[in-house]
Amino acid sequence: MSTMNIENLRKSFGETEILRGIDLDVGDGEFVALVGPSGCGKSTLLRLIAGLEVATSGRLVIGGRDVTALPPKERDVAMVFQNYALYPHMTVRSNMGFSLKLRGAEKAEIERKVTEAADVLGLDTLLDRYPGQLSGGQRQRVATGRAIVRDPKLFLFDEPLSNLDAKLRVQMRTEIKALHQRLGNTMIYVTHDQIEAMTLADRIVVMHSGRIEQEGAPLDLYDRPANAFVGGFLGSPSMNFIKGHIRGGSVVTDDGSVLPGGEAVGGHEGRTVLWGARPESIVPATEGFSGMIEVVEPTGPDTQLLVRVAGQPLVVLLRSRTPATPGEKITMTVSPSEIHLFDADHGSRIEAKP
């Protein structure tokens, strides 16, 4: 059973508190992505799970066994690092089988497991090459293969694709997802790239300042962010925010611009809010709110506009090659179900009152 349970885990370096009480349960075979901005504590959390750092307090259970005080080699986890961490003087075969050799495994067993992993990862023709003779994507597969041969309870990935170019990242992302579907192992994946998290994970854990802001299925977090931070972090381009007051079922900005209020305005008359809408939710219309187009960015199938509304920038993503010109006025609307309202002071999501 490859489950993991974290209870009130904390980590401080001197007087600086990095993790401020993390509670997280991961199910058997689940793929969980830890996301958040630099410095939020996601890599520190992964290192605590691996045993590379010692927790200040709290409890960590892997596969039903308390491993909080155990060294890395006794936790039965395998970690894939950002920088691959391959031995340059060893062949692919030797790199992949090295951890088994250290454990004293028989040569026949090492060869069998290395061959099986190489077949899964498409490395069977590269086993006698050295890391210096491989591309970045091939090195990443070798690092992953080294983890696979250990058959651990838990796979830990620490931003494994950040050193790759954009095209190779997409390819490796697909390979990692296919690998999880094939192996069915429990995987925890740290990334700052929310697109990676959305496409790979069964569940996303969004972290900020050493705390978990929200966790859940990718589309649940995307459609109903618990606060403005999560709403702004997930999505590319990110969610638009405009400050205003709820009046008569609409959101009115300081300059008098009137935005549609959405489904959550009920019972909040006069409240100061952040009006949120995702770029793809904003569409041209004959009636609605207006703005001035400042920048037009055609991307091929889509057209991205930067529009000035109520003195604030608003990104609009049109799913077509729409002709538009800077300096042109545009009228837009948003479906009520796709409008998000957040408290202007605390950023928490606002729901309609009965």
ABEGO torsion letter per residue (X at the ends): XBBBBBBGBBBBBEABBABBGBBBBBBBGBBBBBBEBBGAGAAAAAAAAAGABBBABEBBBBGGBBAAABBAAAAGBBBBBAAGGBBAABBAAAAAAAAAAAAGBBAAAAAAAAAAAAAAAGAAAAAABBAAABBAAAAAAAAAAAAAAAGBABBBBBGAAAABBAAAAAAAAAAAAAAAAAAGBBBBBBBABAAAAAAABABBBBBBGGBBABBEBAAAAAABBABAAAAAABEOBBBBBBBBBBBGGBBBBAAGBBBBAEAAABGABGBBBBBBBBAAABBBBABEBBBBBABBBBAGABBBBBBBBGGBBBBBBBBBBBBBBBGBBBBBBBBAAABBBBBAAAGBBBBBBX
